[in-house]
Amino acid sequence: MSDPPQLIRPDDKGDALVLAGAWRLAQIGRLETALQTVSGPVKAIDARGIDALDAAGALLLLRLLERFELTPDDLLLQDDHQRLIKTLAAAMAEERPGASESTPFWLKVPERLGSTIVESAQHALRLIAFLGLSLQTLAATVFKPGQWRITATVHHMQKTGLDALPLVALLSFLVGAVVAFLGATVLRDFGAELFVVDLTTFAFLREFGVLLTAILLAGRTASAFTAQIGTMKSREEIDAIRTLGLDPIVLLVLPRLIALLIMLPLLSVVATLSGLLGGLAVATLSLGLPVEMYINRVYETATLSHYLTGLSKAPLFALVIALVGCLEGFKVTGTAQSVGERTTSAVVQSISLVIVINAFAAVFFMEMGW
């Protein structure tokens, strides 16, 4: 049996506590009663005489250090008790509400900036690696018709394309009307209302047609891909797929990727036509331009190079949206909160990447004179 707990103040110094006995949960009541009698300045605690220590006793020691404003270095322990004290102290430091506020905010800014840059670089590397894995799997299945998932691909074509068609057409029509109206407001002062047709045609052929479609699908389709795959992972369905000897990339990623590669360019065509119809509505109802004049002006302004310049970005946008949505779904850790976080991340990343890629593409095409 261990000795009963004791608190001893040495007579020679008078500024240190010497602890002995068993510091366990069964003796906590007596220990707390004994500690209440201790007063005066204490500069160190010698706990090497403690022969039995558990988590309750270690917590009492840490509270004793806080009471006398001491540090863990002022506590002398046996070697086999050091690990328990350090582990419990680290846990208390993480749970303490104001622990992270000791460092001034302005010193945290470089740290936050650096961690954000590192995380962004890691996300980019994961996306590139996932792109390589998907393309490798696609190339391996091209000559294996037995692995083609035609039914799943058609299903996702309907979900990502046909179901999104009304929304894409409506929003593109409204944006086309707004562009034409704003252009008319400026050009009316110069008597050049006819050039509203050029503005609308040029904007939707090169930029707005494919960009609006990509942004809408990034918010609608990328989130759906992440939620679907994330829910499957949280239910361990992906583990079951691997157990059956099947490839999740073939079953889950390639049908979604191929469906989006097919449907996004088609939706971009619909968005361009809808935007031109929106400009037609404003030109005829607000500016009084005849329909025939508007159509002839569009025919004169629209060139194949402008159309191909805008449409060439559609497959790249589709690739980014599909890969980001699927990759974020595979990152789900198994909880409902993780599904929500990954879905939000997929939408933010896909929209941001679409806008950044479109900006670089616009500068590139302008410099090339296309």
C-alpha positions as CSV (number, residue, x, y, z in Angstrom):
1,M,0.0,0.0,0.0
2,S,1.2,3.5,-0.8
3,D,1.7,6.0,1.9
4,P,-1.1,8.5,2.5
5,P,-0.8,11.8,0.6
6,Q,1.4,14.4,2.3
7,L,2.2,18.0,1.7
8,I,5.5,19.0,3.4
9,R,7.1,22.5,3.6
10,P,10.8,22.0,4.3
11,D,12.0,23.9,7.3
12,D,15.4,25.0,5.8
13,K,14.0,26.9,2.8
14,G,10.3,27.5,3.4
15,D,9.6,28.3,-0.3
16,A,9.1,24.8,-1.8
17,L,6.5,22.1,-1.4
18,V,7.5,18.5,-1.1
19,L,4.8,16.0,-2.2
20,A,4.7,12.4,-1.4
21,G,2.3,9.4,-1.2
22,A,-0.4,8.3,-3.7
23,W,-2.0,11.0,-5.8
24,R,-4.9,9.1,-7.3
25,L,-8.6,9.7,-7.7
26,A,-9.5,7.9,-4.4
27,Q,-7.3,10.4,-2.5
28,I,-8.5,13.6,-4.3
29,G,-10.7,14.7,-1.4
30,R,-7.9,14.5,1.1
31,L,-5.4,16.1,-1.3
32,E,-7.7,19.1,-2.0
33,T,-8.3,19.6,1.8
34,A,-4.6,19.5,2.5
35,L,-3.8,21.9,-0.4
36,Q,-6.2,24.5,1.0
37,T,-4.0,24.9,4.1
38,V,-1.0,25.8,2.0
39,S,-0.3,29.5,1.8
40,G,2.5,31.9,1.2
41,P,4.9,32.1,-1.8
42,V,5.9,28.8,-3.4
43,K,8.8,28.9,-5.8
44,A,9.1,25.1,-6.6
45,I,7.3,21.8,-6.1
46,D,9.2,18.6,-5.5
47,A,6.9,15.7,-6.5
48,R,9.6,13.1,-6.7
49,G,8.2,11.5,-3.6
50,I,4.9,10.6,-5.3
51,D,4.9,6.9,-5.8
52,A,1.5,6.6,-7.5
53,L,0.0,9.1,-10.0
54,D,-3.1,9.0,-12.2
55,A,-4.8,11.6,-14.4
56,A,-6.8,13.1,-11.5
57,G,-3.7,13.6,-9.5
58,A,-1.8,15.0,-12.5
59,L,-4.7,17.5,-13.0
60,L,-4.4,18.5,-9.4
61,L,-0.7,19.1,-9.8
62,L,-1.3,21.3,-12.8
63,R,-3.9,23.3,-10.9
64,L,-1.4,23.7,-8.1
65,L,1.1,25.2,-10.6
66,E,-1.5,27.6,-11.8
67,R,-2.4,28.6,-8.3
68,F,1.2,29.6,-7.4
69,E,1.9,30.9,-11.0
70,L,4.6,28.4,-11.6
71,T,5.7,26.7,-14.9
72,P,6.1,23.0,-15.6
73,D,9.9,23.5,-15.2
74,D,9.3,24.3,-11.5
75,L,7.7,20.9,-11.0
76,L,10.2,18.0,-10.2
77,L,8.8,14.6,-11.0
78,Q,9.8,11.0,-11.5
79,D,10.7,10.0,-15.0
80,D,7.7,7.8,-15.4
81,H,5.3,10.6,-14.4
82,Q,6.7,13.2,-16.9
83,R,4.8,11.9,-19.9
84,L,1.4,12.0,-18.1
85,I,1.9,15.6,-17.0
86,K,3.1,16.7,-20.4
87,T,0.1,15.1,-22.2
88,L,-2.4,16.5,-19.8
89,A,-0.8,20.0,-20.0
90,A,-0.9,19.9,-23.8
91,A,-4.6,18.9,-23.7
92,M,-5.4,21.7,-21.3
93,A,-3.5,24.3,-23.4
94,E,-5.6,23.3,-26.5
95,E,-8.9,23.6,-24.7
96,R,-8.2,26.8,-22.9
97,P,-10.3,29.5,-24.7
98,G,-7.7,32.3,-24.5
99,A,-4.6,30.2,-25.1
100,S,-4.2,31.2,-28.7
101,E,-4.8,34.9,-28.0
102,S,-1.5,35.4,-26.2
103,T,0.3,36.1,-29.5
104,P,-0.4,39.6,-30.9
105,F,-2.6,39.5,-34.0
106,W,-0.1,41.3,-36.2
107,L,2.4,38.5,-35.5
108,K,-0.2,35.9,-36.6
109,V,-0.8,37.5,-40.0
110,P,2.5,36.2,-41.7
111,E,1.8,32.8,-40.2
112,R,-1.7,32.7,-41.5
113,L,-0.6,33.9,-44.9
114,G,2.2,31.3,-45.1
115,S,-0.1,28.5,-44.1
116,T,-2.7,29.6,-46.7
117,I,-0.1,29.6,-49.4
118,V,1.1,26.2,-48.4
119,E,-2.4,24.8,-48.3
120,S,-3.2,26.3,-51.7
121,A,-0.1,24.7,-53.2
122,Q,-1.0,21.4,-51.7
123,H,-4.5,21.6,-53.1
124,A,-3.1,22.4,-56.6
125,L,-0.7,19.4,-56.4
126,R,-3.6,17.1,-55.4
127,L,-5.7,18.4,-58.2
128,I,-2.9,17.9,-60.8
129,A,-2.3,14.4,-59.4
130,F,-6.0,13.6,-59.6
131,L,-6.1,14.9,-63.2
132,G,-3.2,12.6,-64.1
133,L,-4.9,9.6,-62.4
134,S,-8.2,10.3,-64.2
135,L,-6.6,10.7,-67.6
136,Q,-4.5,7.5,-67.1
137,T,-7.6,5.6,-66.1
138,L,-9.5,7.0,-69.1
139,A,-6.8,6.0,-71.5
140,A,-6.7,2.5,-70.0
141,T,-10.5,2.1,-70.5
142,V,-10.8,3.5,-74.0
143,F,-10.0,0.1,-75.6
144,K,-12.0,-1.9,-73.1
145,P,-15.7,-1.5,-74.0
146,G,-16.6,-3.8,-71.1
147,Q,-15.6,-1.1,-68.7
148,W,-17.6,1.7,-70.3
149,R,-20.3,3.1,-68.1
150,I,-22.7,4.3,-70.8
151,T,-25.8,4.3,-68.7
152,A,-24.1,6.3,-65.9
153,T,-22.7,8.7,-68.4
154,V,-26.1,9.3,-70.0
155,H,-27.7,9.7,-66.6
156,H,-25.1,12.4,-65.6
157,M,-25.6,14.1,-69.0
158,Q,-29.2,14.5,-68.2
159,K,-28.5,15.8,-64.7
160,T,-25.7,18.2,-65.6
161,G,-27.0,19.2,-69.0
162,L,-30.7,18.9,-69.7
163,D,-31.8,19.7,-66.2
164,A,-29.7,22.8,-66.2
165,L,-30.8,24.0,-69.6
166,P,-33.7,26.2,-68.5
167,L,-31.7,27.9,-65.8
168,V,-28.7,28.6,-68.2
169,A,-31.1,29.9,-70.9
170,L,-33.0,32.2,-68.6
171,L,-30.0,33.7,-66.9
172,S,-28.1,34.2,-70.1
173,F,-31.1,35.9,-71.6
174,L,-31.3,38.3,-68.7
175,V,-27.6,39.0,-68.7
176,G,-27.7,39.7,-72.5
177,A,-30.5,42.1,-71.9
178,V,-28.6,43.9,-69.2
179,V,-25.4,44.1,-71.3
180,A,-27.4,45.5,-74.2
181,F,-29.3,48.0,-72.0
182,L,-26.0,49.3,-70.4
183,G,-24.4,49.6,-73.8
184,A,-27.4,51.5,-75.1
185,T,-27.3,53.9,-72.1
186,V,-23.7,54.9,-73.0
187,L,-23.9,54.8,-76.8
188,R,-27.2,56.7,-77.0
189,D,-25.3,59.9,-76.2
190,F,-23.1,59.4,-79.3
191,G,-25.9,58.4,-81.6
192,A,-24.4,54.9,-82.0
193,E,-27.1,52.7,-80.7
194,L,-26.5,50.2,-83.5
195,F,-23.2,49.2,-82.0
196,V,-25.1,47.7,-79.1
197,V,-25.5,44.7,-81.4
198,D,-21.7,44.5,-81.8
199,L,-21.2,44.7,-78.1
200,T,-23.6,42.0,-77.2
201,T,-22.5,39.7,-80.0
202,F,-18.8,40.1,-79.2
203,A,-19.3,39.7,-75.4
204,F,-21.3,36.5,-75.6
205,L,-19.3,34.8,-78.4
206,R,-16.0,35.3,-76.7
207,E,-16.7,35.5,-73.0
208,F,-20.2,35.5,-71.4
209,G,-21.6,32.5,-73.2
210,V,-19.1,30.0,-71.9
211,L,-18.3,31.9,-68.7
212,L,-21.8,32.1,-67.4
213,T,-22.4,28.4,-68.2
214,A,-19.3,27.4,-66.4
215,I,-20.1,29.5,-63.3
216,L,-23.6,28.1,-63.1
217,L,-22.4,24.5,-63.5
218,A,-19.6,25.1,-61.0
219,G,-22.2,26.1,-58.4
220,R,-24.8,23.5,-59.4
221,T,-22.8,20.5,-60.7
222,A,-19.6,20.6,-58.7
223,S,-21.5,20.7,-55.4
224,A,-23.7,17.8,-56.6
225,F,-20.7,15.7,-57.5
226,T,-19.0,16.4,-54.1
227,A,-22.2,15.6,-52.1
228,Q,-22.9,12.4,-54.0
229,I,-19.4,11.0,-53.7
230,G,-18.9,12.3,-50.2
231,T,-22.1,10.6,-49.0
232,M,-20.9,7.4,-50.6
233,K,-17.6,7.6,-48.8
234,S,-19.2,8.4,-45.4
235,R,-21.4,5.3,-45.9
236,E,-18.3,3.2,-46.8
237,E,-19.7,2.4,-50.2
238,I,-16.5,3.4,-51.9
239,D,-14.6,0.9,-49.7
240,A,-17.2,-1.7,-50.7
241,I,-16.5,-0.9,-54.4
242,R,-12.8,-1.5,-53.9
243,T,-13.5,-4.7,-52.0
244,L,-15.4,-6.0,-55.0
245,G,-12.3,-5.4,-57.1
246,L,-13.8,-2.4,-59.0
247,D,-12.1,1.0,-59.6
248,P,-13.9,4.0,-58.1
249,I,-12.4,6.3,-60.8
250,V,-14.0,4.2,-63.5
251,L,-17.4,4.0,-61.8
252,L,-17.7,7.4,-60.2
253,V,-15.3,9.9,-61.9
254,L,-15.2,9.1,-65.6
255,P,-19.0,9.1,-66.2
256,R,-19.3,12.5,-64.6
257,L,-16.2,13.8,-66.4
258,I,-17.3,12.7,-69.8
259,A,-20.8,13.9,-69.3
260,L,-19.6,17.4,-68.4
261,L,-17.1,17.5,-71.3
262,I,-20.0,16.8,-73.6
263,M,-22.7,19.0,-72.1
264,L,-20.9,22.1,-71.1
265,P,-20.0,23.1,-74.7
266,L,-23.6,22.4,-75.8
267,L,-24.9,24.5,-72.9
268,S,-22.5,27.3,-73.9
269,V,-24.1,27.4,-77.4
270,V,-27.5,27.7,-75.8
271,A,-26.2,30.4,-73.4
272,T,-24.8,32.4,-76.4
273,L,-28.0,32.2,-78.3
274,S,-30.0,33.2,-75.2
275,G,-27.8,36.2,-74.6
276,L,-28.2,37.3,-78.2
277,L,-32.0,37.0,-77.8
278,G,-31.8,39.1,-74.7
279,G,-29.9,41.8,-76.6
280,L,-32.5,41.5,-79.4
281,A,-35.3,42.1,-76.9
282,V,-33.7,45.3,-75.6
283,A,-32.7,46.5,-79.1
284,T,-36.2,46.1,-80.5
285,L,-38.2,47.2,-77.5
286,S,-36.0,50.0,-76.1
287,L,-34.0,51.2,-79.1
288,G,-36.5,50.6,-81.8
289,L,-34.2,48.6,-84.1
290,P,-35.9,46.3,-86.5
291,V,-35.4,42.6,-86.0
292,E,-34.0,42.2,-89.5
293,M,-31.4,44.9,-88.9
294,Y,-30.3,43.2,-85.6
295,I,-29.9,39.8,-87.2
296,N,-28.0,41.2,-90.1
297,R,-25.7,43.1,-87.8
298,V,-25.1,39.9,-85.7
299,Y,-24.3,38.1,-88.9
300,E,-21.8,40.7,-89.9
301,T,-20.1,40.9,-86.5
302,A,-20.0,37.2,-85.6
303,T,-17.0,35.5,-87.0
304,L,-15.8,31.9,-86.7
305,S,-12.7,33.0,-84.8
306,H,-14.6,34.8,-82.1
307,Y,-16.9,31.8,-81.7
308,L,-14.1,29.2,-81.5
309,T,-12.2,31.4,-79.1
310,G,-15.0,31.3,-76.6
311,L,-16.0,27.7,-77.2
312,S,-12.4,26.5,-76.9
313,K,-12.5,27.2,-73.2
314,A,-15.5,25.0,-72.5
315,P,-13.7,21.6,-72.3
316,L,-11.1,23.1,-70.0
317,F,-13.8,24.5,-67.7
318,A,-15.7,21.2,-67.7
319,L,-12.5,19.4,-66.8
320,V,-11.8,21.7,-63.9
321,I,-15.4,21.6,-62.5
322,A,-15.7,17.8,-62.7
323,L,-12.3,17.1,-61.2
324,V,-12.7,19.5,-58.3
325,G,-16.2,18.2,-57.5
326,C,-15.1,14.6,-57.5
327,L,-11.8,15.2,-55.7
328,E,-13.5,17.1,-52.9
329,G,-16.0,14.2,-52.6
330,F,-13.1,11.8,-52.0
331,K,-11.8,14.1,-49.3
332,V,-14.9,13.6,-47.1
333,T,-13.9,12.1,-43.7
334,G,-17.2,10.5,-42.9
335,T,-19.3,13.0,-41.0
336,A,-22.1,15.2,-42.1
337,Q,-20.1,18.3,-41.3
338,S,-17.3,17.1,-43.5
339,V,-19.7,16.7,-46.4
340,G,-20.9,20.3,-46.0
341,E,-17.4,21.7,-45.8
342,R,-16.2,19.7,-48.8
343,T,-19.2,20.8,-50.8
344,T,-18.6,24.5,-50.0
345,S,-14.9,24.1,-50.9
346,A,-15.8,22.5,-54.2
347,V,-18.0,25.4,-55.2
348,V,-15.5,28.0,-54.1
349,Q,-12.6,26.3,-55.8
350,S,-14.4,25.6,-59.1
351,I,-15.8,29.1,-59.5
352,S,-12.4,30.6,-58.6
353,L,-10.5,28.4,-61.0
354,V,-13.0,29.1,-63.8
355,I,-12.6,32.9,-63.4
356,V,-8.8,32.7,-63.1
357,I,-8.5,30.5,-66.2
358,N,-10.8,32.7,-68.2
359,A,-8.8,35.8,-67.3
360,F,-5.5,34.2,-68.4
361,A,-7.2,32.8,-71.5
362,A,-8.5,36.3,-72.4
363,V,-5.1,37.9,-72.0
364,F,-3.5,35.1,-74.1
365,F,-6.0,35.3,-76.9
366,M,-5.6,39.1,-77.0
367,E,-1.9,38.9,-77.2
368,M,-2.1,36.3,-79.9
369,G,-4.5,38.5,-81.9
370,W,-7.2,35.8,-82.0
